Amino acid sequence: MGMSQQVAGDAGPAALRRVTITVRHGEDLAEHRRQLTEAAVLWGRADIADDVCLVAMELGTNALRHGEGDPTITLIKENDGILVSVWDASPTLPRVREASLDDEGGRGLAIVAGLAREYDWQVLPSGGKTVCAYL
């Protein structure tokens, strides 16, 4: 899978501060969901682990469908929460839309807004964009 972890020092799982996953088109996402949930639990945030995973997968799926290249999902352990950041190579910003009852999609950013304390996006000078949500 495309997962890398940065560990600060050698203090074991408690020192893990960042998890980065590269999502490839056509890849089974079940293992990524497990890894994202596991990271939140290891960081002592089992209370929001499912929400972190859902937000990360919603943003990652949006990047796969509407972005360019293989998106990167990064979780960063903060003092009082977890930052979810998704990068893709497209400079096109996400667009919030109103989904009708019959639509199969169009609810991702509404889900993110409902679960995150805050969320935002920006085009990067180095290319692409990052969409972030703080839980």
WONORPE-V62232 format. One record per pair of residues at least 12 apart in sequence whose ideal C-beta (glycine too) atoms are under 7 Angstrom apart, sorted by sequence separation. I is the first residue (numbers start at 0). J is the second residue. If there is no record, write none. Layout:
i->{I & I}
j->{J & J}
This chain:
i->{5 & 36 & 39 & 119 & 36 & 59 & 72 & 95 & 118 & 4 & 20 & 118 & 70 & 71 & 93 & 2 & 3 & 18 & 35 & 36 & 70 & 117 & 35 & 55 & 70 & 115 & 116 & 2 & 115 & 116 & 1 & 55 & 68 & 115 & 1 & 18 & 32 & 35 & 67 & 68 & 114 & 66 & 67 & 111 & 1 & 66 & 67 & 15 & 51 & 62 & 66 & 32 & 58 & 62 & 15 & 59 & 58 & 93 & 28 & 55 & 92 & 12 & 54 & 0 & 51 & 92 & 0 & 2 & 51 & 61 & 90 & 42 & 47 & 38 & 80 & 92 & 22 & 44 & 90 & 93 & 88 & 89 & 90 & 24 & 35 & 42 & 88 & 89 & 87 & 22 & 86 & 87 & 39 & 86 & 85 & 24 & 84 & 85 & 23 & 61 & 22 & 60 & 84 & 21 & 22 & 83 & 82 & 83 & 21 & 22 & 57 & 82 & 83 & 19 & 20 & 57 & 58 & 80 & 81 & 19 & 57 & 80 & 17 & 18 & 17 & 53 & 54 & 17 & 16 & 16 & 54 & 53 & 54 & 50 & 58 & 58 & 54 & 54 & 51 & 50 & 47}
j->{17 & 48 & 51 & 131 & 49 & 72 & 85 & 108 & 131 & 18 & 34 & 132 & 85 & 86 & 108 & 18 & 19 & 34 & 51 & 52 & 86 & 133 & 52 & 72 & 87 & 132 & 133 & 20 & 133 & 134 & 20 & 74 & 87 & 134 & 21 & 38 & 52 & 55 & 87 & 88 & 134 & 87 & 88 & 132 & 23 & 88 & 89 & 38 & 74 & 85 & 89 & 56 & 83 & 87 & 41 & 85 & 85 & 120 & 56 & 83 & 120 & 41 & 83 & 30 & 81 & 122 & 31 & 34 & 83 & 93 & 122 & 76 & 81 & 74 & 116 & 128 & 59 & 81 & 127 & 130 & 126 & 127 & 128 & 63 & 74 & 81 & 127 & 128 & 127 & 63 & 127 & 128 & 81 & 129 & 129 & 69 & 129 & 130 & 69 & 107 & 69 & 107 & 131 & 69 & 70 & 131 & 131 & 132 & 71 & 72 & 107 & 133 & 134 & 71 & 72 & 110 & 111 & 133 & 134 & 73 & 111 & 134 & 73 & 74 & 74 & 110 & 111 & 75 & 75 & 76 & 114 & 114 & 115 & 114 & 130 & 132 & 132 & 134 & 134 & 134 & 134}
